[in-house]
Amino acid sequence: MSGHNKWSQIKNKKGVTDAKRSKLFSMLVRMITMEAKRAGGNKEAPSLKAAIIRAKDANMPLDNIERAVQKGFGGGAENFEEVTYEAYGPAGVALLITGVTDNKNRTTPEIKHILSEHGGSLGTQGSTAWAFTKDEEGNFVPQAMIPLSEADQEKLSGLIEEIEEHEDIKNVFSNAELT
């Protein structure tokens, strides 16, 4: 008879949505802090404004936004930096992985481990970037698509899912033709 309690169902659903919001909010706080530090005290900087608008669109509380801005301006902020990893997935698919981290020496081996578990490998700088162009929103768009077998598509979706679950990763771009 487990799971018949209405409160138990609500609690489980709330736990899942809260975990997603928490991950999103922590990524947005890192972005705002990094942009505030770059802006050097200028609250009118376009990149900082864009990060704040993105946080407001995600319904982030204003208190959290203000704390992140102050953390960046105050100089006591951790050194967040944007990272881009170039990798190969199953069947030689090109992957571009973008994120924001406070410690590259921790994040890089974690991403490398996830890739190796799913039949992928970390590439060198410039090894897969040639397969993508950047659009006006800052997203990477593949220049040519690679068709995959169903087995490779499953491996790739599992890989992308696990990489996106990593707290430091924002986006994963691929040149695979998924059906």
Secondary structure, 3 states (H helix, E strand, C coil): CCCCCHHHHHHHHHHHHHHHHHHHHHHHHHHHHHHHHHHCCCCCCHHHHHHHHHHHHCCCCHHHHHHHHHHHHCCCCCCCEEEEEEEECHHHCEEEEEEEECCHHHHHHHHHHHHHHCCCEECCCCCCHHHEEECCCCCEEECCCEECCHHHHHHHHHHHHHHHHCCCEEEEEECEECC
